[in-house]
């Protein structure tokens, strides 16, 4: 683990926020099991707390403990992840018990990503579980396109982790796997 990753992990473990690159956009991460950290994220982004927050995990094996997947959904996940997709699935009881309430609460689905970016996956792996995967922007504002833009927007309220490859700039595609067949809900 390099020094930048070490600082990001330490900040997140202490309940702080970290802007990090994904294959799609820069995300802003908090430990998804830490209620106070998730609440700080909601406040920083000036976001409605009732809106769902997706999470990122380091591998496809970490999805099923959090989400109910049928056979077709498992096949889709194995074929398309890691990649620029957010899987929308029903949360498991374990997810409801483990994740901060604003992430699952009374939401019928949970959004899960396995980004195709080594730093995003390493950050989730080092934290030891899901991290938030919401885009690094104020609610309703365009997403940041660089760490410099993120620093200008969030200042010392967040830590920063960056490295190649740079995000594509397009949001992830939402794929609903709550039915019998995966269904694209939106495209970038």
Helices and strands as residue ranges (DSSP letters): H 3-13, E 18-21, E 26-29, H 35-44, E 55-56, G 60-62, E 67-68, H 71-80, E 85-91, H 93-98, H 101-104, E 110-113, H 118-127, E 131-132, E 134-135, H 147-154, G 155-157, E 159-160, E 173-176, E 183-186
